[in-house]
Structure formats: C-alpha cells, structure tokens
Amino acid sequence: METLGFLMDGFAVALAPENLLFGLLGAILGTLIGALPGLGPANGVAILIPLAFSLGLAPETALIMLTAVYAGAMYGGRISSILLNIPGDEPAMMTCLDGYPMARNGKAAEALAISAIASFIGSLIATIGLILLAPVLADFALTFGPAEYFALFLLAFATLGGITGKNPIKTVVAACLGLMIATMGIDNTGVQRYTFGILELYEGVDFIIAIVGLFAISELLTFIENRAGKGHQTIKVNKLSLKWADIRGILPSSLRGGVLGFIAGVLPGAGASLGSFIGYTMEKKAVGSKGYFGSGDPRGVAAPEAGNNGASSGALVPMLTLGVPGSGTTAVLLALLISLNITPGPLMFTQNADIVWGVIAALLIGNFLLLLLNIPLVGIFVKLLSVPPMYLLPIVTMVAFVGIYSISNTTFDLYFMTAFGVAGYVLRKLEIPLVPIILGLLLGPEMEKNLRHALDISDGDWAILWNSGLAIGLWAFAAAGLILPYIVGPVLRRRMRAANPEAATGD
Amino acid sequence: MIYNDRIAGILLIVLAVAYGWGASQFPEPFGGGSEAIGPETFPYMLATTLGLASLYLIIRPDPDNAWPWSRTGIELIVAILVLTLYAALLEPLGFILSTTLAVGTLCWRMGARPLKGFLTGAIAGIVVFVVFSYALDLALPLGLLSPLETN
C-alpha cells in the first residue's frame, strides 16, 4: 500500500511538536469561532489567514492550523443549534430538529455529547474516505488537459450554488464579478489591464483583502442593520449522564450519516446542507415508526451531525485533488494554498506530498483532539454563546484590520478592504452570493491560463474546448448544475423548510 | 414594485459594457498578435456573460429586500465612516489610540454603554499591541504614544 506509506510520512509531519501545537490551537480557535454568534466558519478562517502569514508559519504548519480551525468550527456550530435553535450555518439546520427539543427536555448535555460523538464518527469516516479516494482522483486528474481544466472550472462555478441554491443567474453574476476583479493587474503577456495607472493595482487585487472585506466587514454591517447587538441569555446545561447504551444506540445512525455526508461532500453541487438533510431523512426512514423524530430523538441529532461533518471533510477531496473547492470555507482554504505558493491540484500529491499528507494526518489527529476537548470543555463553549455581538464584532473587525495591515503595512489595503466590505453588504442585500466572487478571484488566473494553453495547442480552434469525451461530460455536468436548481431546487427547499419551520437560517 | 434587481441589472450592464470597452483599448502585446488568444479575449467573454446574466435580472427580477433608509441607514453610514477613519488614523494616532476610538464607537453604536464600549476598545487595543510587539515580533505603529517607547 503506497498510500499507507504516505500517510505514515504525513503523521511524522503532523506530529512534529510545532505542528501539533498549532493544530491544537487551531482546533480550540475553530470551536470558539463556531460557537461564537455571528462568526461562520468561512469568516473565521478568513480573518485568521493574514495572521498565519504575518506569523511567518511554515506552509504545512499554516495549513494544518487552518484545517484544524475548519474542523473545529464544524464542531462548534452545533452548540447554538441545540441550545438556541439557531443554526450557525445552513447545514446545521437539521441538527436543530431534534437537538433543540432534547435540550428543552432537560437533556442538553446529552444532546451536546451525542452530537460531538456523531461529529467525530462522521469526520472519521470521511477522512478515511478522503485517504482512499483522493490519490485515485488525483491520478485520474493527471490525465486532464487544459481544455478539461477550463470545463472543470466552469463546472465548479455552475455547481457552487448547489441544487438547493436560489437563483443560479445570480451565481453567474457573482462569478463574473470575481473573474473580472481577477483580470486586474499585469497579465502574463505583460499588458496592463484595468490598473487605471494606480501602482497598488499593478500586481492585481490581493484576494486575501477581498475575502476578509467581503466576509468580516460585511458581517459587521449586516449585524448593525439587524440591530442584533444584544447577546443571548446564558443557558444552563444539565449534568451529563451518558450511558454506554446511549452511545451504542446512535452508532448506526452516525455511521449511515457519515457515509451519506461524505458522498454529498465530494459531489459537486451537493454540499453539506444536502448531506445533513439526506442524513436526517434517510435516518427517519430507516428507523421507521420506532423513532420519535422531531421531539428529541438522539438519532435525529446524530445522523445530520455526522452527515454535516462527513460532508465538510468530503469537500476537501475536490479541493485538494482538483484545486476546485465546493464551498465557501474550502474556497478560503484554497486561498491560503495559493498564497503559500502551492499550486493546488493533482500535482500537489507528488510535488508537495509532505504537505498534503501532513494535513490529512492532522485532520485525523485533530478529530481525536476535538472529541477530547468537546466533552469536558462544553461548559466553556456554552458560555461563549452569551457573548454579545456588540462587543464581539467590533473586536473581530479590529482583528481583520490588524491582519491586513500586518501583511503589507500600508493603509491603502485597509481602505480597499472597507470598500469590499460595503460592496459585500450591498451584494448580500441583492442576494448575490459572495462565495462565487471569491472563487472567481482565486480561479481567474488559472482559468485564463488554461484557456490560453488550450487554444495555443489547437491553433485558435475553439472546438478544442469540447473535443474530448471527458470535457463534454464536464460541460454537461456544469449545464445540469445551472438548470437543475430551477427544477429540483424549489421542491427540496420547501421540504427542508417544512421539516423545520421554526429555525431561522443565517448564512 | 421590484426595483433592486432591475437597478442592479442596469448598473451591471453598464459595468459589462465599460469593462468590455476597456478590454478593446488594451495595447497590442509585445511581439505582435500572433497568439490565438490576446489579453482582451477572456475579458470579452466575461463582459458578454455578465451582460446576458444582467439582462435576465432585469427581465425576471427577484422580490426586493428592504433597504434601511431610516435611522438604521444612518448607523450604517456612521459605521462605514468609522472604518474609513480607523484606516486613516491608524498610522498618525497609533494603533492603541485609533483602536480605542474605532472599537469603542462601534460597540457604542451597536448598543453597548459608551464607557464599557471604549474600555473594551482600549483593552483590546493594548492586548493586541502587546501580543504583536512582544510575542510575535511584529511592529504596529505607536503614533502619538511613541514617546512612551522604552527602547
């Protein structure tokens, strides 16, 4: 087994004292970020990227830390779903269904513990899936030519909204905006494009500034508008009494949820929301009339939570092997890779094997750490829920300012970030999604490069873009990604909403 | 009435046209235009796609989200001003003072009591400054407080 050897090398990287330390730090920070109100995982990872830079961390250390943040945020997000019936992000919606009733029945501690165990199982299954699937997919991706890559990037944009997405045309608009911003600067034939003679724009727009502005600053503005400054009341959590039989009872649910979640995470366009939704509904079917779903069945907590975490680890597969992220948070992780000068994609598995496998091993270790952290420390994380956003968000804004300032020490970048924040707020109002903009910024240069290569090979014949079977398949998939939401989307969204009419969705 | 998407669509079409026109003004790349694809090809594709998508927004707009015109709108403008001033004053006033002012004002405007807000700002500013300067060895500007510098 070649993979096993690589994995062992990966463990050697991940267990190096510095990496282990930053991994642990990331896991704690991630759980905090997930638990704090008004800080989604993508947002949290985004504001930490500039800090990881200015600390001058080695690439593998930075990546291990932020992957741990990513995994931790998924753990932390469930706390507010269970205790407050407020899902931190869309995938957590299904956890509210049985988690909140359990908490109201005086079983909050059990619900939290069960969801931690289910999260652990889901992530573990998905990480094993990642280890098995990623090398195979990377090998396959080596056969891609520039035309296939171009089609693949289109596919990534087309499926980003997911089949539950609202208006695919708005995804197209957002993707165009991102790609347009990416064309600013000096291109690789040496021509200045859209620089308006401003020196700071010659090297193009730094996507870290755009990401932090679009996420963190626009979040602040949205909170101000909703006047959501006051915190939630502190919630008392009962003493944990979890018996072995309880854990055994949720094991099958967690296993099923984890596998379904992983598949949903790998497939473009499905994503974590669908992962937890399928996890929950399949579980309801599998258990049948013996269950009491909707009124506090522990299996109804375990299945979507395992599905959610399985999907988020599964989403790393396309990001690592193809360089094409399927979600906001993996897009932010991709931003980190690119700025560390690592070209994501199949070659990463040969050229940067230590980093890839180090991260995968760190994911495994991180899961154990998170489980160990989450059961005894849950009391502290629960207290965080009552931190009022009116103090938290200004401080987050400051962290964003410090992070961006410390990269280049110029105030120009800060104005730029603020402008992106205001733009992000307006776009949110128009329901134009922000993630495709970021993906456009990240993939723009690669996309244009591949288009150029493809047409150089064919001597200007555009037919090369759909000349191979593989490319045609990718185009068809991309088209389906844009058309399906019109057909399937309304039905699925209605069902998800009907399942949980009470919980309001944040984004 | 549905205005948001229609107005956005019109503005985006203007953007698409301006962007496409900008691409037509690019100078010939060095060494002549023998390549199959020039610096303007990809921008043309983007301008076309954005133009078509914006047309769709105008023809079939989504229902509007309300804009905060009243007091909340003023609060938003205040917040944006605070952020701009924060960026402008970071170097002249120094990190600690500007952070106290910016974080304090934001906390206050979001509903905290002014004293508590500014105290939060001051503490956050000092903590981050100390962590950055001593633990991480990164220099943040001291500004007005630079006479206090020990070394």
Interface residues (C-beta under 8 A of the other chain):
Chain A: S54 L55 K166 N167 I169 K170 V172 V173 C176 L177 L179 M180 T183 D187 T189 G190 V191 R193 Y194 I217 L220 L221 F223 I224 E225 R227 G229 K230 P388 P389 M390 Y391 L393 P394 I395 T397 M398 V399 F401 V402 Y405 S406 T411 L414 Y415 T418 G421 V422 Y425 K429 L430 E431 I432 M447 E448 L451 R452 L455 D456 S458 D459 G460
Chain B: N4 D5 A8 L12 A16 Y19 G22 A23 F26 P27 P29 F30 E35 A36 I37 G38 P39 T41 F42 P43 L46 T49 L50 A53 S54 Y56 L57 D62 N65 W67 P68 T72 E75 L76 A79 I80 L83 T84 Y86 A87 A88 L90 E91 F95 T99 A102 V103 L106 C107 R109 M110 G111 A112 G117 T120 G121 A124 G125 V128 F132 L136 L138 L140
